[in-house]
Amino acid sequence: MTDIRIGIVGGGYMGKAHAVAFAAVGAVFNTALRPRLEMVCATTPDSAERCRQAYGFARATSDWRKLVDDPDVDAIVIATPQHTHRAIAEAAFALGKPVLCEKPLGASLADSRAMVAAAQAADAINMVGFNYIRTPASQFARQLITEGRIGQLTWFRGEMTEDFFADPTIGGWRGQGDANGCMGDLAPHMINAARALIGPITSLCASVETVHPERAGEAVTNDDQAQMMCRFENGVQGHMFFSRVATGRKMGYAYEIHGTKGHIRFDQEDQNAIHLYTTEGPEAERGFRKILTGPAHPDYLPFCQGPGHGTGYQDQIIIEARDFLTAIHENRNIWPTFAEGLEVNRIVAAVMDSSRKQAWVNVADY
């Protein structure tokens, strides 16, 4: 076993999740590389020190450049707002350091292209944080599709819906700038899921909407919800809906996949179950089966030996940490890389342009 010293830029929601994940991943997966929490960066010296003490880091700083440049930091995790991702990643790659960056990859399509170019120029390990596709249930769904259990795919429906911004009296930074809107913040997760489950998206027609144009007395400059029809490269048709004002929805990462021999249904609010319908057997006995995840499903057993006991949100981040460490140890990039983050951002750009034009667009044009 070899120690690897981790530096995390960002001490908030995702910074904490990654710190917990790297502290636990060695014990959960018996990884060849054993992470050591070396340094954390937060916005002020006081908050950085609080994060250091709370999460178990050896050192703290309020200057991300000091963290990236420090020779005792071997790998970088970026868990900061989108507009900061590019500069941090480029600085890390200039030193040849591996980078795990939270989604969305860049605050703009130009940022994402530059980040992919920097990773390729440095020939450095890179990964983007699409964690929800890593649940045992969604990994199992991908397995079922690959094995042909539901036949030839015909249709996909996906949503990424939450209600944390449903109250129009709530204002703040989330209402400002495209990167912080629903398409910039929430949509990338379901777009990534659609690509992972079905394949590349070639064309789409979208409508993007700001439901509450004013919040807490301040004009809103980004979107609250959006929908799109799309066509996949393999001919499958699809529809996706994204919303941060979907009253009653807390973690509505959900999808349905139709095939010629069956149907898969999943909802992240019930993340330890998948619903499978197949055309096998007598018609009178057919119906959806609720399958509870257990040790027979991907990446479940390292967490728990009991079927149906379940995994949680933090476990997705631990699986992600395992993949990042494996990529570093084996010196090979593991999906989803920065290239996947770029492809997702291309679709986001296409959605925004389609809505402005009120027309179908080709993703290849972005």
C-alpha positions as CSV (number, residue, x, y, z in Angstrom):
1,M,0.0,0.0,0.0
2,T,1.2,3.5,-0.9
3,D,0.1,6.8,0.7
4,I,-1.3,9.5,-1.6
5,R,-1.7,13.0,-0.3
6,I,-5.0,14.6,-1.2
7,G,-5.8,18.3,-1.5
8,I,-9.4,19.5,-1.6
9,V,-10.3,22.9,-2.9
10,G,-13.6,23.8,-1.3
11,G,-14.8,23.1,2.2
12,G,-18.5,23.2,1.8
13,Y,-21.2,20.6,0.9
14,M,-19.1,18.8,-1.7
15,G,-15.8,19.5,-0.1
16,K,-17.0,17.7,3.0
17,A,-18.4,14.8,1.0
18,H,-15.1,14.3,-0.8
19,A,-13.1,14.5,2.5
20,V,-15.3,11.8,4.1
21,A,-15.0,9.7,0.9
22,F,-11.2,9.8,0.8
23,A,-11.0,9.1,4.5
24,A,-13.2,6.0,4.1
25,V,-12.4,4.6,0.7
26,G,-9.2,2.6,1.7
27,A,-11.1,0.6,4.3
28,V,-14.2,0.1,2.1
29,F,-12.4,-1.0,-1.1
30,N,-9.0,-2.0,0.2
31,T,-7.4,0.3,-2.4
32,A,-3.8,0.0,-3.4
33,L,-3.4,3.8,-2.8
34,R,-4.3,4.9,0.7
35,P,-5.4,8.6,0.8
36,R,-4.1,11.0,3.4
37,L,-6.0,14.2,3.8
38,E,-3.1,16.7,3.4
39,M,-4.6,20.1,2.8
40,V,-8.0,21.8,2.5
41,C,-8.8,25.2,1.1
42,A,-11.7,27.4,2.0
43,T,-12.7,31.0,1.5
44,T,-11.2,32.5,4.7
45,P,-8.4,31.4,7.0
46,D,-10.9,30.8,9.8
47,S,-13.2,28.7,7.7
48,A,-10.3,26.8,6.3
49,E,-9.1,26.0,9.8
50,R,-12.6,24.9,10.8
51,C,-12.7,22.5,7.9
52,R,-9.2,21.2,8.7
53,Q,-10.2,20.3,12.2
54,A,-13.7,19.0,11.3
55,Y,-12.6,16.8,8.4
56,G,-9.2,15.7,9.6
57,F,-6.8,17.4,7.3
58,A,-3.1,18.0,8.2
59,R,-3.1,21.6,7.0
60,A,-5.4,24.4,5.7
61,T,-5.2,27.4,3.5
62,S,-7.5,30.1,2.1
63,D,-5.4,30.4,-1.1
64,W,-6.1,27.6,-3.6
65,R,-2.8,28.4,-5.4
66,K,-0.8,27.4,-2.3
67,L,-2.7,24.1,-2.2
68,V,-2.2,23.3,-5.9
69,D,1.5,24.3,-5.8
70,D,2.4,22.5,-2.6
71,P,4.8,19.6,-3.4
72,D,3.3,17.6,-0.6
73,V,-0.1,17.5,-2.3
74,D,-0.2,14.7,-4.9
75,A,-3.8,14.9,-6.2
76,I,-6.4,17.7,-6.4
77,V,-10.1,17.6,-5.9
78,I,-12.0,20.7,-7.1
79,A,-15.2,21.2,-5.1
80,T,-15.7,25.0,-5.7
81,P,-18.2,27.0,-7.8
82,Q,-18.1,26.4,-11.5
83,H,-16.5,29.7,-12.4
84,T,-13.3,28.7,-10.5
85,H,-12.9,25.2,-12.0
86,R,-10.8,26.2,-15.1
87,A,-8.1,28.2,-13.4
88,I,-7.6,25.5,-10.6
89,A,-7.5,22.6,-13.1
90,E,-5.1,24.3,-15.5
91,A,-2.7,25.1,-12.6
92,A,-2.8,21.5,-11.4
93,F,-2.3,20.1,-14.8
94,A,0.6,22.4,-15.4
95,L,2.3,20.5,-12.5
96,G,1.2,17.1,-13.8
97,K,-1.2,16.5,-10.9
98,P,-4.3,14.3,-11.2
99,V,-7.6,16.2,-10.9
100,L,-11.1,15.2,-9.9
101,C,-13.4,18.1,-10.6
102,E,-17.0,18.4,-9.6
103,K,-19.6,18.9,-12.3
104,P,-20.4,20.8,-14.4
105,L,-16.8,20.8,-15.8
106,G,-16.6,24.4,-16.7
107,A,-18.8,27.5,-16.3
108,S,-19.0,27.7,-20.1
109,L,-18.3,25.6,-23.1
110,A,-15.1,27.5,-23.7
111,D,-13.9,26.7,-20.2
112,S,-14.7,23.0,-20.6
113,R,-12.8,22.8,-23.9
114,A,-9.8,24.6,-22.3
115,M,-9.8,22.2,-19.4
116,V,-9.9,19.1,-21.6
117,A,-7.1,20.5,-23.7
118,A,-5.0,21.2,-20.6
119,A,-5.6,17.6,-19.3
120,Q,-4.6,16.1,-22.7
121,A,-1.5,18.4,-23.0
122,A,-0.3,17.3,-19.5
123,D,-1.3,13.6,-20.1
124,A,-2.7,13.8,-16.6
125,I,-5.4,11.7,-14.9
126,N,-8.7,13.5,-14.9
127,M,-12.2,12.7,-13.8
128,V,-15.5,14.7,-13.5
129,G,-17.8,14.1,-10.6
130,F,-21.0,12.5,-11.9
131,N,-21.8,10.5,-8.8
132,Y,-25.4,9.5,-9.3
133,I,-24.7,7.2,-12.2
134,R,-22.5,5.2,-9.8
135,T,-25.3,3.8,-7.6
136,P,-25.5,0.0,-7.7
137,A,-29.0,0.2,-9.2
138,S,-27.9,2.5,-12.1
139,Q,-24.8,0.4,-12.7
140,F,-27.1,-2.7,-12.8
141,A,-29.4,-0.8,-15.3
142,R,-26.5,-0.3,-17.6
143,Q,-25.6,-4.0,-17.2
144,L,-29.1,-5.1,-18.1
145,I,-29.1,-2.9,-21.2
146,T,-25.7,-4.2,-22.3
147,E,-26.8,-7.8,-21.9
148,G,-29.9,-7.1,-24.1
149,R,-32.4,-7.9,-21.3
150,I,-34.9,-5.4,-22.5
151,G,-34.1,-5.9,-26.2
152,Q,-33.5,-3.1,-28.7
153,L,-33.9,0.3,-27.0
154,T,-36.7,2.4,-28.3
155,W,-37.4,5.4,-26.0
156,F,-35.9,7.2,-23.0
157,R,-37.4,9.6,-20.5
158,G,-35.3,11.3,-17.9
159,E,-35.7,14.0,-15.3
160,M,-33.6,15.9,-12.8
161,T,-36.1,17.7,-10.5
162,E,-35.7,19.3,-7.1
163,D,-37.6,22.0,-5.2
164,F,-34.9,23.9,-3.3
165,F,-35.7,27.0,-5.3
166,A,-39.4,26.7,-5.5
167,D,-40.0,29.5,-3.0
168,P,-39.7,32.8,-4.9
169,T,-38.8,34.7,-1.7
170,I,-35.4,32.8,-1.7
171,G,-32.7,34.9,-3.5
172,G,-29.0,34.9,-3.6
173,W,-26.2,33.7,-6.0
174,R,-28.2,30.8,-7.4
175,G,-30.4,33.2,-9.4
176,Q,-27.4,34.8,-11.2
177,G,-25.5,33.6,-14.2
178,D,-26.2,30.7,-16.6
179,A,-23.7,28.4,-14.8
180,N,-25.8,28.6,-11.6
181,G,-29.2,28.1,-13.4
182,C,-31.0,24.8,-13.7
183,M,-29.4,23.9,-17.0
184,G,-25.9,24.7,-15.6
185,D,-26.4,23.1,-12.2
186,L,-28.9,20.3,-12.3
187,A,-29.3,19.2,-15.9
188,P,-25.8,17.9,-16.4
189,H,-26.5,14.9,-14.1
190,M,-29.4,13.6,-16.2
191,I,-27.7,14.4,-19.5
192,N,-24.8,12.3,-18.3
193,A,-27.2,9.5,-17.3
194,A,-28.8,9.5,-20.7
195,R,-25.5,9.3,-22.4
196,A,-24.3,6.5,-20.1
197,L,-27.5,4.5,-20.5
198,I,-28.5,5.1,-24.1
199,G,-25.5,6.7,-25.9
200,P,-24.6,10.0,-27.6
201,I,-27.3,12.6,-28.3
202,T,-27.2,13.9,-31.9
203,S,-30.0,16.4,-32.1
204,L,-32.5,18.1,-29.8
205,C,-35.3,20.7,-29.5
206,A,-35.6,22.5,-26.2
207,S,-37.5,25.1,-24.2
208,V,-35.9,26.9,-21.3
209,E,-37.9,29.0,-18.8
210,T,-37.4,31.3,-15.9
211,V,-40.5,30.7,-13.7
212,H,-39.7,33.4,-11.1
213,P,-38.1,36.4,-12.9
214,E,-37.6,38.2,-9.6
215,R,-36.4,36.8,-6.2
216,A,-36.1,38.8,-3.0
217,G,-36.3,42.1,-4.9
218,E,-33.6,41.1,-7.4
219,A,-33.9,40.3,-11.0
220,V,-33.1,36.6,-11.9
221,T,-30.7,36.2,-14.8
222,N,-30.9,32.4,-15.3
223,D,-33.4,29.6,-15.8
224,D,-35.6,27.6,-13.4
225,Q,-36.6,24.8,-15.6
226,A,-36.2,23.3,-19.1
227,Q,-37.4,20.4,-21.2
228,M,-36.1,18.9,-24.4
229,M,-36.9,16.3,-27.0
230,C,-33.9,14.5,-28.4
231,R,-32.6,11.9,-30.8
232,F,-29.8,9.6,-29.9
233,E,-27.1,8.3,-32.2
234,N,-28.6,4.8,-32.2
235,G,-32.0,6.1,-33.3
236,V,-33.7,6.1,-29.8
237,Q,-36.0,9.0,-29.2
238,G,-36.1,10.7,-25.8
239,H,-37.4,13.4,-23.6
240,M,-35.8,15.1,-20.6
241,F,-37.1,17.6,-18.0
242,F,-35.0,19.6,-15.5
243,S,-36.3,21.8,-12.7
244,R,-35.2,23.4,-9.5
245,V,-38.8,24.6,-8.8
246,A,-40.5,21.2,-8.9
247,T,-42.5,21.4,-5.7
248,G,-42.4,18.2,-3.7
249,R,-39.4,16.7,-5.6
250,K,-36.2,16.4,-3.4
251,M,-33.9,14.2,-5.5
252,G,-35.8,13.5,-8.7
253,Y,-33.0,11.9,-10.7
254,A,-35.3,9.5,-12.5
255,Y,-35.5,7.6,-15.8
256,E,-37.5,5.2,-17.8
257,I,-36.1,3.1,-20.6
258,H,-38.3,1.2,-23.1
259,G,-37.0,-1.7,-25.2
260,T,-38.6,-4.2,-27.5
261,K,-38.4,-6.9,-24.7
262,G,-38.9,-4.9,-21.6
263,H,-38.7,-1.7,-19.5
264,I,-36.5,-0.3,-16.8
265,R,-37.6,2.3,-14.3
266,F,-35.5,4.1,-11.6
267,D,-35.9,7.0,-9.2
268,Q,-33.1,8.3,-7.0
269,E,-35.5,9.0,-4.2
270,D,-35.6,5.2,-3.9
271,Q,-32.0,4.6,-4.9
272,N,-31.8,1.0,-3.6
273,A,-34.4,-0.3,-6.0
274,I,-34.8,-0.8,-9.7
275,H,-38.1,-1.7,-11.4
276,L,-37.8,-4.2,-14.3
277,Y,-40.4,-5.4,-16.7
278,T,-39.7,-8.2,-19.3
279,T,-41.9,-9.9,-21.8
280,E,-41.0,-13.3,-20.6
281,G,-43.6,-15.8,-19.5
282,P,-47.4,-15.9,-19.8
283,E,-49.1,-12.5,-20.4
284,A,-51.2,-13.0,-17.2
285,E,-48.1,-13.2,-15.1
286,R,-46.2,-10.2,-16.5
287,G,-45.6,-7.1,-14.5
288,F,-42.9,-4.9,-13.0
289,R,-40.6,-6.5,-10.5
290,K,-39.1,-4.3,-7.8
291,I,-35.5,-5.5,-7.4
292,L,-33.8,-4.4,-4.2
293,T,-30.1,-4.0,-4.6
294,G,-27.7,-6.3,-2.7
295,P,-24.3,-8.0,-2.8
296,A,-25.1,-9.4,-6.3
297,H,-25.2,-5.9,-7.7
298,P,-22.1,-3.7,-8.7
299,D,-20.2,-2.0,-5.9
300,Y,-22.7,-3.0,-3.2
301,L,-20.9,-5.7,-1.2
302,P,-17.9,-3.6,-0.1
303,F,-20.5,-1.5,1.9
304,C,-22.8,-4.1,3.2
305,Q,-23.4,-7.9,3.2
306,G,-27.2,-7.6,3.6
307,P,-29.5,-7.5,0.5
308,G,-32.0,-4.6,0.8
309,H,-30.1,-2.9,3.5
310,G,-29.1,-0.2,1.0
311,T,-26.4,2.3,0.2
312,G,-26.6,6.1,0.4
313,Y,-25.5,9.3,-1.2
314,Q,-22.1,9.3,0.6
315,D,-21.4,5.9,-0.8
316,Q,-21.6,7.2,-4.3
317,I,-18.8,9.6,-3.6
318,I,-16.7,6.8,-2.0
319,I,-17.2,4.7,-5.2
320,E,-16.1,7.8,-7.2
321,A,-13.0,8.2,-4.9
322,R,-12.1,4.5,-5.6
323,D,-12.3,5.1,-9.3
324,F,-10.1,8.2,-9.1
325,L,-7.5,6.3,-7.0
326,T,-7.6,3.3,-9.4
327,A,-7.0,5.7,-12.3
328,I,-4.0,7.2,-10.6
329,H,-2.6,3.8,-9.5
330,E,-3.0,2.2,-12.9
331,N,-2.1,5.4,-14.8
332,R,-5.2,5.2,-17.0
333,N,-8.2,7.4,-17.2
334,I,-11.5,6.0,-16.0
335,W,-14.9,7.2,-17.2
336,P,-16.3,9.8,-16.7
337,T,-13.3,11.9,-17.7
338,F,-13.1,15.6,-18.5
339,A,-14.1,14.6,-22.1
340,E,-17.5,13.4,-20.8
341,G,-17.9,16.7,-18.9
342,L,-17.2,18.5,-22.2
343,E,-19.8,16.5,-24.1
344,V,-22.4,17.2,-21.4
345,N,-21.6,20.9,-21.6
346,R,-22.0,20.8,-25.4
347,I,-25.5,19.5,-24.9
348,V,-26.3,22.2,-22.4
349,A,-25.1,24.8,-24.9
350,A,-27.2,23.2,-27.6
351,V,-30.3,23.3,-25.3
352,M,-29.9,27.0,-24.6
353,D,-29.4,27.8,-28.2
354,S,-32.4,25.7,-29.3
355,S,-34.6,27.5,-26.9
356,R,-33.5,30.9,-28.2
357,K,-34.1,29.8,-31.8
358,Q,-37.2,27.7,-31.0
359,A,-35.9,25.1,-33.4
360,W,-34.2,21.7,-33.6
361,V,-30.4,21.9,-33.5
362,N,-27.5,19.4,-34.1
363,V,-25.2,18.8,-31.1
364,A,-22.2,18.5,-33.5
365,D,-22.5,22.2,-34.2
366,Y,-21.5,23.2,-30.6
